[in-house]
Amino acid sequence: MQYGGVPSSSDGADLIIERALAASPEDPLWIVVLGAATNTASALLMAPEITPRVRVVFHARCARLWPERTVQFNVVGDVAAADHGPIRSAGAV
């Protein structure tokens, strides 16, 4: 994401939204983020109604240690996405 809070349109974000809308809070879509969080954060910004329908596993951040101990590719690749609230509110583990 070029700016925090401004989603980046992509096929990946669109796919996440499509699949999340087919999910439910009882049977959520699990998203495993293996790189930068751009598509996931963008999907949550573009369609905030999917938040209760997804669970995000993102190996990049620890709220207790942010930002001092998060110098790694997953964060540095897109700091705005990694630091965005929707990633945390989507149940990131």
Secondary structure in CASP SS format (residue, H / E / C, confidence):
PFRMAT SS
TARGET T0000
AUTHOR 0000-0000-0000
METHOD secondary structure of the structure
MODEL  1
M C 1.00
Q C 1.00
Y C 1.00
G C 1.00
G C 1.00
V C 1.00
P C 1.00
S C 1.00
S C 1.00
S C 1.00
D H 1.00
G H 1.00
A H 1.00
D H 1.00
L H 1.00
I H 1.00
I H 1.00
E H 1.00
R H 1.00
A H 1.00
L H 1.00
A C 1.00
A C 1.00
S C 1.00
P C 1.00
E C 1.00
D C 1.00
P C 1.00
L E 1.00
W E 1.00
I E 1.00
V E 1.00
V E 1.00
L C 1.00
G C 1.00
A C 1.00
A C 1.00
T H 1.00
N H 1.00
T H 1.00
A H 1.00
S H 1.00
A H 1.00
L H 1.00
L H 1.00
M H 1.00
A C 1.00
P H 1.00
E H 1.00
I H 1.00
T H 1.00
P H 1.00
R H 1.00
V E 1.00
R E 1.00
V E 1.00
V E 1.00
F E 1.00
H C 1.00
A C 1.00
R C 1.00
C C 1.00
A H 1.00
R H 1.00
L H 1.00
W C 1.00
P C 1.00
E C 1.00
R C 1.00
T C 1.00
V C 1.00
Q C 1.00
F H 1.00
N H 1.00
V H 1.00
V H 1.00
G C 1.00
D C 1.00
V H 1.00
A H 1.00
A H 1.00
A H 1.00
D C 1.00
H C 1.00
G H 1.00
P H 1.00
I H 1.00
R H 1.00
S H 1.00
A C 1.00
G C 1.00
A C 1.00
V C 1.00
END
